[in-house]
Amino acid sequence: MRLMRANDGAPSTVDGPADSGVCSTPFPRMHVQPPTPPRWKVTVVLTVGVLAISSASIFVRFAFAAGGEKSFGLSLLLGAGRLLLASALLLPAWISLLRQPAIPRRALWLSAVSGIALALHFATWFTSLAYTTVTASTVLVTLGPVWTAVIGTWMGIERLSARSWAGILLALGGALLIGLSDSQSGADTMASNPVLGDLLAFAGGVLAAVYRLLGRGAQRGGLAIGAYAAVAYGVGGLLLLPGPALFGLPPGLPAYTQYNLAFYFWLVVLAVVPQLVGHTSTNWAVRWFSPTLISLLVLFEPVASSVLAWLFFGEVAGAAVWLGGGVVLAGVALATSRGLEG
């Protein structure tokens, strides 16, 4: 597999003409960029990052179990805590940013808006896990590469061929199949409202694409990965922080302090593993390579998450959900395959 490097000023492809697949035209260069890291380093970082991200849905389920409930308010508490803890652990990056002689304001704004998109992504996706299966949720939320390609095209960052559009339509058909199958199946007791859960996961995929594209722009605008992550995670966490007390949990401080140590343990694990390791790894790579191609690698998440759900929860999704998931993954692969030949 070969990663496609995004060059400034012109689209780039791998082993194909410019109109044969997904190409990349990044944000205009505003600052001198460091040299592109060697491919082996990118491969190792992305492998670790994707594995870390894949564990998120499992840790969320453990946190729900420790908290003794599944609610929108608790989902917001998990999202806020995860982001604020990750931002706090990036204290050296905060210090470095504050000592920077000239802080690029546009990059800071992009980081802040990226954090808002990330907060909404967590609010929708975490809540979806309370209503639908891990398999359905993770497959639908990983439609992100499709939306990255679509939004990136609109912003002038990516270009899509007819083959890519065909893949997008195929992926959307698979998503519809998942939604219909979940709505007609009551076999999984964890899926209490599958239609609502699927819609929330779908929205989470769109927001993830916005988050990743804005993060690319912030880094290429002059912020180091640590500074970008600290700002984005901090803004996202602050946006979600009032949510638990406003949506279902007891008002005031008890909304944040009423749970047992096991719940807060899983909250810390969420902050360190999928957020600090997983998200920061993919955000680091997206600075140099096509956002769509980086997003495509995250498609390993539903496979790993479903295996973990089977191991820890005994959760086996219905045949139609697996079929729909396969159609989604095939569609996304078709939409972006020209950039990953090798």
C-alpha positions as a LaTeX table, in Angstrom:
\begin{tabular}{lrrr}
\hline
Residue & $x$ (\AA) & $y$ (\AA) & $z$ (\AA) \\
\hline
Met1 & 0.00 & 0.00 & 0.00 \\
Arg2 & 1.29 & 3.43 & $-0.91$ \\
Leu3 & 0.27 & 6.66 & 0.73 \\
Met4 & $-0.33$ & 9.64 & $-1.52$ \\
Arg5 & 1.53 & 12.77 & $-0.53$ \\
Ala6 & $-0.35$ & 16.03 & $-0.83$ \\
Asn7 & 1.82 & 18.57 & $-2.66$ \\
Asp8 & 1.31 & 22.30 & $-2.45$ \\
Gly9 & 0.01 & 24.13 & $-5.46$ \\
Ala10 & $-1.05$ & 21.15 & $-7.58$ \\
Pro11 & $-3.01$ & 17.94 & $-7.29$ \\
Ser12 & $-1.10$ & 14.71 & $-6.90$ \\
Thr13 & $-1.89$ & 11.11 & $-7.68$ \\
Val14 & $-0.30$ & 7.72 & $-7.26$ \\
Asp15 & 0.26 & 5.63 & $-10.39$ \\
Gly16 & $-2.52$ & 7.20 & $-12.38$ \\
Pro17 & $-3.66$ & 10.28 & $-14.28$ \\
Ala18 & $-4.99$ & 13.28 & $-12.44$ \\
Asp19 & $-8.63$ & 12.43 & $-13.10$ \\
Ser20 & $-8.47$ & 8.72 & $-12.27$ \\
Gly21 & $-9.26$ & 8.89 & $-8.56$ \\
Val22 & $-9.06$ & 11.04 & $-5.49$ \\
Cys23 & $-6.51$ & 13.79 & $-5.76$ \\
Ser24 & $-5.43$ & 16.37 & $-3.26$ \\
Thr25 & $-4.96$ & 20.10 & $-3.35$ \\
Pro26 & $-4.30$ & 21.24 & 0.23 \\
Phe27 & $-4.89$ & 24.55 & 1.94 \\
Pro28 & $-2.57$ & 27.26 & 0.64 \\
Arg29 & 0.80 & 27.20 & 2.31 \\
Met30 & 1.13 & 29.95 & 4.89 \\
His31 & 4.29 & 28.85 & 6.70 \\
Val32 & 7.40 & 26.87 & 5.90 \\
Gln33 & 6.52 & 23.20 & 6.30 \\
Pro34 & 8.88 & 20.65 & 7.85 \\
Pro35 & 10.06 & 17.82 & 5.59 \\
Thr36 & 7.68 & 14.93 & 5.00 \\
Pro37 & 8.48 & 12.06 & 7.40 \\
Pro38 & 9.64 & 8.70 & 5.98 \\
Arg39 & 6.91 & 6.32 & 4.89 \\
Trp40 & 7.82 & 3.69 & 7.49 \\
Lys41 & 7.30 & 6.20 & 10.28 \\
Val42 & 3.90 & 7.23 & 8.92 \\
Thr43 & 2.90 & 3.57 & 8.59 \\
Val44 & 3.85 & 2.74 & 12.17 \\
Val45 & 2.13 & 5.81 & 13.61 \\
Leu46 & $-1.06$ & 5.20 & 11.63 \\
Thr47 & $-1.15$ & 1.51 & 12.57 \\
Val48 & $-0.91$ & 2.33 & 16.26 \\
Gly49 & $-3.41$ & 5.17 & 15.85 \\
Val50 & $-6.06$ & 3.10 & 14.08 \\
Leu51 & $-5.77$ & 0.29 & 16.64 \\
Ala52 & $-6.16$ & 2.84 & 19.44 \\
Ile53 & $-9.20$ & 4.44 & 17.82 \\
Ser54 & $-10.80$ & 1.01 & 17.35 \\
Ser55 & $-10.95$ & 0.50 & 21.11 \\
Ala56 & $-13.10$ & 3.58 & 21.74 \\
Ser57 & $-16.56$ & 2.02 & 21.35 \\
Ile58 & $-15.62$ & $-0.80$ & 23.71 \\
Phe59 & $-14.37$ & 1.58 & 26.39 \\
Val60 & $-17.56$ & 3.65 & 26.03 \\
Arg61 & $-19.63$ & 0.53 & 26.67 \\
Phe62 & $-17.53$ & $-0.29$ & 29.75 \\
Ala63 & $-18.07$ & 3.26 & 31.01 \\
Phe64 & $-21.84$ & 2.96 & 30.47 \\
Ala65 & $-21.82$ & $-0.27$ & 32.47 \\
Ala66 & $-19.78$ & 1.27 & 35.28 \\
Gly67 & $-22.03$ & 4.32 & 35.36 \\
Gly68 & $-25.15$ & 2.16 & 35.61 \\
Glu69 & $-27.03$ & 3.94 & 32.82 \\
Lys70 & $-27.10$ & 4.82 & 29.14 \\
Ser71 & $-28.19$ & 8.40 & 28.51 \\
Phe72 & $-27.42$ & 11.46 & 26.44 \\
Gly73 & $-26.16$ & 13.28 & 29.53 \\
Leu74 & $-23.71$ & 10.51 & 30.36 \\
Ser75 & $-22.53$ & 10.45 & 26.73 \\
Leu76 & $-21.76$ & 14.17 & 26.96 \\
Leu77 & $-19.88$ & 13.60 & 30.22 \\
Leu78 & $-17.73$ & 10.96 & 28.54 \\
Gly79 & $-17.03$ & 13.23 & 25.59 \\
Ala80 & $-16.22$ & 16.27 & 27.72 \\
Gly81 & $-14.02$ & 14.34 & 30.13 \\
Arg82 & $-12.17$ & 12.55 & 27.36 \\
Leu83 & $-11.32$ & 15.75 & 25.52 \\
Leu84 & $-10.45$ & 17.89 & 28.55 \\
Leu85 & $-8.20$ & 15.21 & 30.03 \\
Ala86 & $-6.42$ & 14.75 & 26.70 \\
Ser87 & $-5.96$ & 18.52 & 26.38 \\
Ala88 & $-4.60$ & 18.73 & 29.93 \\
Leu89 & $-2.11$ & 15.95 & 29.20 \\
Leu90 & $-0.81$ & 18.14 & 26.36 \\
Leu91 & 0.35 & 20.81 & 28.85 \\
Pro92 & 3.85 & 21.06 & 27.28 \\
Ala93 & 2.21 & 21.91 & 23.95 \\
Trp94 & 0.14 & 24.64 & 25.64 \\
Ile95 & 3.30 & 26.14 & 27.15 \\
Ser96 & 5.09 & 26.02 & 23.81 \\
Leu97 & 2.14 & 27.69 & 22.08 \\
Leu98 & 1.96 & 30.52 & 24.62 \\
Arg99 & 5.71 & 31.13 & 24.23 \\
Gln100 & 5.46 & 31.27 & 20.44 \\
Pro101 & 6.44 & 34.80 & 19.24 \\
Ala102 & 3.67 & 35.07 & 16.64 \\
Ile103 & 0.66 & 32.81 & 16.99 \\
Pro104 & $-1.12$ & 32.32 & 13.63 \\
Arg105 & $-4.65$ & 33.54 & 14.30 \\
Arg106 & $-6.25$ & 31.82 & 11.32 \\
Ala107 & $-4.79$ & 28.50 & 12.39 \\
Leu108 & $-6.10$ & 29.05 & 15.92 \\
Trp109 & $-9.60$ & 29.73 & 14.58 \\
Leu110 & $-9.46$ & 26.60 & 12.45 \\
Ser111 & $-8.37$ & 24.61 & 15.50 \\
Ala112 & $-11.24$ & 25.99 & 17.56 \\
Val113 & $-13.86$ & 25.23 & 14.92 \\
Ser114 & $-12.32$ & 21.79 & 14.49 \\
Gly115 & $-12.80$ & 21.27 & 18.21 \\
Ile116 & $-16.47$ & 22.24 & 17.92 \\
Ala117 & $-16.95$ & 19.67 & 15.15 \\
Leu118 & $-15.16$ & 17.07 & 17.27 \\
Ala119 & $-17.41$ & 17.80 & 20.26 \\
Leu120 & $-20.53$ & 17.33 & 18.16 \\
His121 & $-19.04$ & 14.18 & 16.66 \\
Phe122 & $-18.62$ & 12.67 & 20.12 \\
Ala123 & $-22.05$ & 13.81 & 21.29 \\
Thr124 & $-23.75$ & 12.03 & 18.39 \\
Trp125 & $-21.52$ & 8.96 & 18.16 \\
Phe126 & $-21.27$ & 8.18 & 21.89 \\
Thr127 & $-25.03$ & 8.44 & 22.20 \\
Ser128 & $-25.53$ & 6.13 & 19.21 \\
Leu129 & $-23.72$ & 3.37 & 21.14 \\
Ala130 & $-26.49$ & 3.49 & 23.74 \\
Tyr131 & $-29.14$ & 2.69 & 21.12 \\
Thr132 & $-27.62$ & 0.51 & 18.38 \\
Thr133 & $-25.04$ & $-2.25$ & 17.97 \\
Val134 & $-21.31$ & $-1.59$ & 18.02 \\
Thr135 & $-21.07$ & $-2.94$ & 14.47 \\
Ala136 & $-23.81$ & $-0.68$ & 13.07 \\
Ser137 & $-22.50$ & 2.36 & 14.93 \\
Thr138 & $-18.86$ & 1.99 & 13.95 \\
Val139 & $-19.61$ & 1.19 & 10.30 \\
Leu140 & $-21.91$ & 4.21 & 9.94 \\
Val141 & $-19.57$ & 6.60 & 11.74 \\
Thr142 & $-16.70$ & 5.45 & 9.53 \\
Leu143 & $-18.51$ & 6.80 & 6.49 \\
Gly144 & $-16.23$ & 9.73 & 7.37 \\
Pro145 & $-13.93$ & 9.10 & 4.36 \\
Val146 & $-16.88$ & 9.57 & 2.01 \\
Trp147 & $-17.79$ & 12.88 & 3.58 \\
Thr148 & $-14.14$ & 13.90 & 3.74 \\
Ala149 & $-13.97$ & 13.42 & $-0.03$ \\
Val150 & $-17.24$ & 15.25 & $-0.68$ \\
Ile151 & $-16.51$ & 18.23 & 1.58 \\
Gly152 & $-12.88$ & 18.29 & 0.48 \\
Thr153 & $-14.01$ & 18.57 & $-3.13$ \\
Trp154 & $-16.30$ & 21.46 & $-2.29$ \\
Met155 & $-13.42$ & 23.21 & $-0.46$ \\
Gly156 & $-10.96$ & 22.57 & $-3.30$ \\
Ile157 & $-8.84$ & 20.14 & $-1.26$ \\
Glu158 & $-9.84$ & 16.95 & $-3.06$ \\
Arg159 & $-11.05$ & 16.03 & $-6.55$ \\
Leu160 & $-13.39$ & 13.09 & $-7.23$ \\
Ser161 & $-13.69$ & 10.98 & $-10.38$ \\
Ala162 & $-16.84$ & 9.21 & $-11.62$ \\
Arg163 & $-15.49$ & 6.05 & $-10.03$ \\
Ser164 & $-15.28$ & 7.79 & $-6.68$ \\
Trp165 & $-18.86$ & 9.03 & $-6.92$ \\
Ala166 & $-20.00$ & 5.48 & $-7.74$ \\
Gly167 & $-18.29$ & 4.29 & $-4.57$ \\
Ile168 & $-20.00$ & 6.99 & $-2.54$ \\
Leu169 & $-23.43$ & 5.91 & $-3.79$ \\
Leu170 & $-22.59$ & 2.27 & $-3.02$ \\
Ala171 & $-21.53$ & 3.19 & 0.51 \\
Leu172 & $-24.73$ & 5.16 & 1.09 \\
Gly173 & $-26.73$ & 2.14 & $-0.11$ \\
Gly174 & $-24.96$ & $-0.02$ & 2.45 \\
Ala175 & $-25.74$ & 2.51 & 5.17 \\
Leu176 & $-29.42$ & 2.39 & 4.21 \\
Leu177 & $-29.35$ & $-1.42$ & 4.41 \\
Ile178 & $-27.93$ & $-1.25$ & 7.93 \\
Gly179 & $-30.63$ & 1.19 & 9.00 \\
Leu180 & $-33.46$ & $-0.91$ & 7.57 \\
Ser181 & $-32.14$ & $-4.16$ & 9.03 \\
Asp182 & $-31.63$ & $-2.65$ & 12.48 \\
Ser183 & $-35.12$ & $-1.18$ & 12.49 \\
Gln184 & $-36.64$ & $-4.63$ & 11.85 \\
Ser185 & $-34.51$ & $-6.59$ & 14.31 \\
Gly186 & $-35.05$ & $-6.85$ & 18.05 \\
Ala187 & $-32.61$ & $-9.65$ & 18.67 \\
Asp188 & $-29.90$ & $-7.52$ & 20.20 \\
Thr189 & $-30.93$ & $-6.27$ & 23.64 \\
Met190 & $-28.17$ & $-3.64$ & 23.51 \\
Ala191 & $-29.91$ & $-2.01$ & 20.52 \\
Ser192 & $-32.85$ & $-0.35$ & 22.27 \\
Asn193 & $-33.60$ & 2.18 & 19.51 \\
Pro194 & $-31.58$ & 1.17 & 16.44 \\
Val195 & $-33.02$ & 3.76 & 14.03 \\
Leu196 & $-32.12$ & 6.63 & 16.34 \\
Gly197 & $-28.71$ & 5.10 & 17.03 \\
Asp198 & $-27.98$ & 4.67 & 13.32 \\
Leu199 & $-28.96$ & 8.27 & 12.51 \\
Leu200 & $-26.73$ & 9.58 & 15.31 \\
Ala201 & $-23.79$ & 7.47 & 14.09 \\
Phe202 & $-24.36$ & 8.70 & 10.53 \\
Ala203 & $-24.23$ & 12.34 & 11.71 \\
Gly204 & $-21.09$ & 11.53 & 13.68 \\
Gly205 & $-19.38$ & 10.45 & 10.45 \\
Val206 & $-20.12$ & 13.77 & 8.74 \\
Leu207 & $-18.82$ & 15.74 & 11.72 \\
Ala208 & $-15.65$ & 13.62 & 11.84 \\
Ala209 & $-14.89$ & 14.62 & 8.25 \\
Val210 & $-15.27$ & 18.32 & 9.06 \\
Tyr211 & $-13.03$ & 17.91 & 12.09 \\
Arg212 & $-10.27$ & 16.21 & 10.12 \\
Leu213 & $-10.28$ & 18.72 & 7.24 \\
Leu214 & $-10.17$ & 21.71 & 9.57 \\
Gly215 & $-7.34$ & 20.09 & 11.52 \\
Arg216 & $-5.32$ & 19.75 & 8.34 \\
Gly217 & $-5.81$ & 23.44 & 7.61 \\
Ala218 & $-4.77$ & 24.46 & 11.12 \\
Gln219 & $-1.54$ & 22.49 & 10.95 \\
Arg220 & $-0.66$ & 23.70 & 7.48 \\
Gly221 & $-1.40$ & 27.20 & 8.72 \\
Gly222 & 1.44 & 27.13 & 11.23 \\
Leu223 & 0.43 & 25.09 & 14.30 \\
Ala224 & 2.40 & 22.06 & 15.42 \\
Ile225 & 0.42 & 18.86 & 16.01 \\
Gly226 & 0.62 & 19.23 & 19.79 \\
Ala227 & $-0.64$ & 22.82 & 19.77 \\
Tyr228 & $-3.44$ & 22.00 & 17.34 \\
Ala229 & $-4.56$ & 18.98 & 19.37 \\
Ala230 & $-4.43$ & 20.89 & 22.66 \\
Val231 & $-6.63$ & 23.71 & 21.31 \\
Ala232 & $-9.09$ & 21.47 & 19.45 \\
Tyr233 & $-9.50$ & 18.99 & 22.31 \\
Gly234 & $-9.78$ & 21.81 & 24.86 \\
Val235 & $-12.45$ & 23.73 & 22.91 \\
Gly236 & $-14.39$ & 20.54 & 22.24 \\
Gly237 & $-14.29$ & 19.52 & 25.88 \\
Leu238 & $-15.42$ & 22.93 & 27.10 \\
Leu239 & $-18.31$ & 22.91 & 24.63 \\
Leu240 & $-19.53$ & 19.56 & 25.96 \\
Leu241 & $-18.89$ & 20.32 & 29.64 \\
Pro242 & $-22.29$ & 21.93 & 30.47 \\
Gly243 & $-24.13$ & 19.12 & 28.68 \\
Pro244 & $-24.36$ & 16.50 & 31.46 \\
Ala245 & $-26.12$ & 18.88 & 33.86 \\
Leu246 & $-28.44$ & 20.13 & 31.11 \\
Phe247 & $-29.47$ & 16.78 & 29.65 \\
Gly248 & $-30.70$ & 14.23 & 32.15 \\
Leu249 & $-28.07$ & 14.16 & 34.90 \\
Pro250 & $-28.53$ & 15.84 & 38.31 \\
Pro251 & $-27.92$ & 19.61 & 38.18 \\
Gly252 & $-24.71$ & 21.10 & 39.46 \\
Leu253 & $-21.57$ & 19.31 & 40.58 \\
Pro254 & $-23.23$ & 15.88 & 41.19 \\
Ala255 & $-23.64$ & 15.50 & 37.43 \\
Tyr256 & $-19.86$ & 15.12 & 37.25 \\
Thr257 & $-18.95$ & 13.47 & 40.55 \\
Gln258 & $-21.69$ & 10.91 & 41.32 \\
Tyr259 & $-20.07$ & 7.87 & 39.70 \\
Asn260 & $-17.77$ & 5.16 & 41.03 \\
Leu261 & $-14.04$ & 4.83 & 40.47 \\
Ala262 & $-14.51$ & 2.29 & 37.70 \\
Phe263 & $-16.39$ & 4.86 & 35.61 \\
Tyr264 & $-13.64$ & 7.45 & 35.97 \\
Phe265 & $-11.02$ & 4.80 & 35.21 \\
Trp266 & $-12.65$ & 4.12 & 31.83 \\
Leu267 & $-12.92$ & 7.86 & 31.27 \\
Val268 & $-9.15$ & 8.23 & 31.71 \\
Val269 & $-8.57$ & 5.25 & 29.40 \\
Leu270 & $-10.74$ & 6.93 & 26.75 \\
Ala271 & $-8.68$ & 10.11 & 27.05 \\
Val272 & $-5.31$ & 8.37 & 26.78 \\
Val273 & $-5.82$ & 5.55 & 24.27 \\
Pro274 & $-8.32$ & 6.46 & 21.54 \\
Gln275 & $-8.02$ & 10.24 & 21.96 \\
Leu276 & $-4.44$ & 11.13 & 22.80 \\
Val277 & $-2.85$ & 8.20 & 20.96 \\
Gly278 & $-5.44$ & 7.46 & 18.27 \\
His279 & $-6.74$ & 10.85 & 17.17 \\
Thr280 & $-3.43$ & 12.64 & 17.54 \\
Ser281 & $-1.71$ & 10.01 & 15.38 \\
Thr282 & $-4.13$ & 10.43 & 12.48 \\
Asn283 & $-4.15$ & 14.21 & 12.87 \\
Trp284 & $-0.35$ & 14.18 & 12.64 \\
Ala285 & $-0.42$ & 12.20 & 9.38 \\
Val286 & $-3.13$ & 14.29 & 7.72 \\
Arg287 & $-0.78$ & 17.28 & 7.63 \\
Trp288 & 1.18 & 15.72 & 4.75 \\
Phe289 & $-1.19$ & 13.24 & 3.12 \\
Ser290 & $-4.65$ & 13.32 & 1.56 \\
Pro291 & $-7.36$ & 13.60 & 4.27 \\
Thr292 & $-9.52$ & 11.11 & 2.36 \\
Leu293 & $-6.74$ & 8.52 & 2.28 \\
Ile294 & $-5.96$ & 8.93 & 5.96 \\
Ser295 & $-9.67$ & 8.61 & 6.73 \\
Leu296 & $-9.81$ & 5.45 & 4.62 \\
Leu297 & $-7.34$ & 3.72 & 6.95 \\
Val298 & $-9.76$ & 4.25 & 9.83 \\
Leu299 & $-12.09$ & 1.81 & 8.06 \\
Phe300 & $-10.27$ & $-0.96$ & 9.90 \\
Glu301 & $-12.08$ & 0.34 & 13.01 \\
Pro302 & $-15.44$ & $-1.45$ & 12.54 \\
Val303 & $-13.69$ & $-4.77$ & 11.97 \\
Ala304 & $-11.59$ & $-4.49$ & 15.13 \\
Ser305 & $-14.47$ & $-3.02$ & 17.14 \\
Ser306 & $-16.83$ & $-5.82$ & 16.13 \\
Val307 & $-14.29$ & $-8.46$ & 17.12 \\
Leu308 & $-13.82$ & $-6.77$ & 20.50 \\
Ala309 & $-17.61$ & $-6.50$ & 20.95 \\
Trp310 & $-17.90$ & $-10.25$ & 20.34 \\
Leu311 & $-15.06$ & $-11.02$ & 22.78 \\
Phe312 & $-16.20$ & $-8.75$ & 25.62 \\
Phe313 & $-19.98$ & $-8.54$ & 25.19 \\
Gly314 & $-20.89$ & $-11.62$ & 23.16 \\
Glu315 & $-22.53$ & $-9.21$ & 20.72 \\
Val316 & $-23.09$ & $-10.73$ & 17.31 \\
Ala317 & $-24.76$ & $-8.45$ & 14.77 \\
Gly318 & $-27.37$ & $-9.81$ & 12.38 \\
Ala319 & $-26.47$ & $-11.01$ & 8.90 \\
Ala320 & $-28.05$ & $-7.97$ & 7.23 \\
Val321 & $-25.95$ & $-5.60$ & 9.35 \\
Trp322 & $-22.77$ & $-7.45$ & 8.34 \\
Leu323 & $-23.87$ & $-7.41$ & 4.70 \\
Gly324 & $-24.62$ & $-3.69$ & 4.84 \\
Gly325 & $-21.29$ & $-3.08$ & 6.54 \\
Gly326 & $-19.50$ & $-4.96$ & 3.79 \\
Val327 & $-21.29$ & $-2.86$ & 1.16 \\
Val328 & $-20.30$ & 0.34 & 2.98 \\
Leu329 & $-16.65$ & $-0.67$ & 3.17 \\
Ala330 & $-16.63$ & $-1.79$ & $-0.47$ \\
Gly331 & $-18.15$ & 1.52 & $-1.54$ \\
Val332 & $-15.62$ & 3.58 & 0.39 \\
Ala333 & $-12.77$ & 1.45 & $-0.96$ \\
Leu334 & $-14.05$ & 1.97 & $-4.51$ \\
Ala335 & $-14.40$ & 5.71 & $-3.93$ \\
Thr336 & $-10.79$ & 6.14 & $-2.86$ \\
Ser337 & $-8.89$ & 3.12 & $-4.18$ \\
Arg338 & $-6.91$ & 4.93 & $-6.88$ \\
Gly339 & $-4.91$ & 6.77 & $-4.23$ \\
Leu340 & $-3.81$ & 3.53 & $-2.54$ \\
Glu341 & $-2.40$ & 1.41 & $-5.30$ \\
Gly342 & 0.84 & $-0.41$ & $-4.82$ \\
\hline
\end{tabular}
